[in-house]
Amino acid sequence: MSGGPASEPSSGPQRGDPTFGDFFFIGTACAVSILLAGAAGYLLDSWLGTTPWLTFAGLAFGITSAVLLAYKNFRKFV
């Protein structure tokens, strides 16, 4: 006795199943946010002469935003 389409295993990712593209997006977005915030801090430091304080602040902001971005995106899969 066949159970019909509902009992057949599905092929392909389901909601909650991460793909390579999901991980690639999260990693790329984290790296870009850290690099851009650090570069912005470095440029402001060189313009204002406050080296290294704004570079550290930019890196801290970038790391914080990367962690929050990763948390938000990984939350979809848990």
MODELLER restraints for C-alpha pairs under 7 A, 6 or more apart:
rsr = mdl.restraints
at = mdl.atoms
rsr.add(forms.Gaussian(group=physical.xy_distance, feature=features.Distance(at['CA:16:A'], at['CA:76:A']), mean=6.21, stdev=0.5))
rsr.add(forms.Gaussian(group=physical.xy_distance, feature=features.Distance(at['CA:16:A'], at['CA:77:A']), mean=4.13, stdev=0.5))
rsr.add(forms.Gaussian(group=physical.xy_distance, feature=features.Distance(at['CA:16:A'], at['CA:78:A']), mean=6.66, stdev=0.5))
rsr.add(forms.Gaussian(group=physical.xy_distance, feature=features.Distance(at['CA:17:A'], at['CA:77:A']), mean=6.20, stdev=0.5))
rsr.add(forms.Gaussian(group=physical.xy_distance, feature=features.Distance(at['CA:18:A'], at['CA:77:A']), mean=6.44, stdev=0.5))
rsr.add(forms.Gaussian(group=physical.xy_distance, feature=features.Distance(at['CA:26:A'], at['CA:70:A']), mean=6.00, stdev=0.5))
rsr.add(forms.Gaussian(group=physical.xy_distance, feature=features.Distance(at['CA:30:A'], at['CA:66:A']), mean=4.50, stdev=0.5))
rsr.add(forms.Gaussian(group=physical.xy_distance, feature=features.Distance(at['CA:33:A'], at['CA:62:A']), mean=5.26, stdev=0.5))
rsr.add(forms.Gaussian(group=physical.xy_distance, feature=features.Distance(at['CA:33:A'], at['CA:65:A']), mean=6.95, stdev=0.5))
rsr.add(forms.Gaussian(group=physical.xy_distance, feature=features.Distance(at['CA:33:A'], at['CA:66:A']), mean=6.19, stdev=0.5))
rsr.add(forms.Gaussian(group=physical.xy_distance, feature=features.Distance(at['CA:34:A'], at['CA:59:A']), mean=6.08, stdev=0.5))
rsr.add(forms.Gaussian(group=physical.xy_distance, feature=features.Distance(at['CA:34:A'], at['CA:62:A']), mean=4.03, stdev=0.5))
rsr.add(forms.Gaussian(group=physical.xy_distance, feature=features.Distance(at['CA:34:A'], at['CA:63:A']), mean=5.57, stdev=0.5))
rsr.add(forms.Gaussian(group=physical.xy_distance, feature=features.Distance(at['CA:34:A'], at['CA:66:A']), mean=6.78, stdev=0.5))
rsr.add(forms.Gaussian(group=physical.xy_distance, feature=features.Distance(at['CA:37:A'], at['CA:58:A']), mean=4.75, stdev=0.5))
rsr.add(forms.Gaussian(group=physical.xy_distance, feature=features.Distance(at['CA:37:A'], at['CA:59:A']), mean=5.88, stdev=0.5))
rsr.add(forms.Gaussian(group=physical.xy_distance, feature=features.Distance(at['CA:37:A'], at['CA:61:A']), mean=6.61, stdev=0.5))
rsr.add(forms.Gaussian(group=physical.xy_distance, feature=features.Distance(at['CA:37:A'], at['CA:62:A']), mean=5.05, stdev=0.5))
rsr.add(forms.Gaussian(group=physical.xy_distance, feature=features.Distance(at['CA:38:A'], at['CA:55:A']), mean=5.66, stdev=0.5))
rsr.add(forms.Gaussian(group=physical.xy_distance, feature=features.Distance(at['CA:38:A'], at['CA:58:A']), mean=4.63, stdev=0.5))
rsr.add(forms.Gaussian(group=physical.xy_distance, feature=features.Distance(at['CA:38:A'], at['CA:59:A']), mean=4.54, stdev=0.5))
rsr.add(forms.Gaussian(group=physical.xy_distance, feature=features.Distance(at['CA:38:A'], at['CA:62:A']), mean=6.76, stdev=0.5))
rsr.add(forms.Gaussian(group=physical.xy_distance, feature=features.Distance(at['CA:40:A'], at['CA:58:A']), mean=6.61, stdev=0.5))
rsr.add(forms.Gaussian(group=physical.xy_distance, feature=features.Distance(at['CA:41:A'], at['CA:54:A']), mean=4.70, stdev=0.5))
rsr.add(forms.Gaussian(group=physical.xy_distance, feature=features.Distance(at['CA:41:A'], at['CA:55:A']), mean=4.09, stdev=0.5))
rsr.add(forms.Gaussian(group=physical.xy_distance, feature=features.Distance(at['CA:41:A'], at['CA:57:A']), mean=6.73, stdev=0.5))
rsr.add(forms.Gaussian(group=physical.xy_distance, feature=features.Distance(at['CA:41:A'], at['CA:58:A']), mean=4.63, stdev=0.5))
rsr.add(forms.Gaussian(group=physical.xy_distance, feature=features.Distance(at['CA:42:A'], at['CA:54:A']), mean=6.55, stdev=0.5))
rsr.add(forms.Gaussian(group=physical.xy_distance, feature=features.Distance(at['CA:42:A'], at['CA:55:A']), mean=4.68, stdev=0.5))
rsr.add(forms.Gaussian(group=physical.xy_distance, feature=features.Distance(at['CA:44:A'], at['CA:54:A']), mean=6.72, stdev=0.5))
rsr.add(forms.Gaussian(group=physical.xy_distance, feature=features.Distance(at['CA:45:A'], at['CA:51:A']), mean=4.98, stdev=0.5))
rsr.add(forms.Gaussian(group=physical.xy_distance, feature=features.Distance(at['CA:45:A'], at['CA:52:A']), mean=6.59, stdev=0.5))
rsr.add(forms.Gaussian(group=physical.xy_distance, feature=features.Distance(at['CA:45:A'], at['CA:54:A']), mean=5.58, stdev=0.5))
rsr.add(forms.Gaussian(group=physical.xy_distance, feature=features.Distance(at['CA:45:A'], at['CA:55:A']), mean=6.52, stdev=0.5))
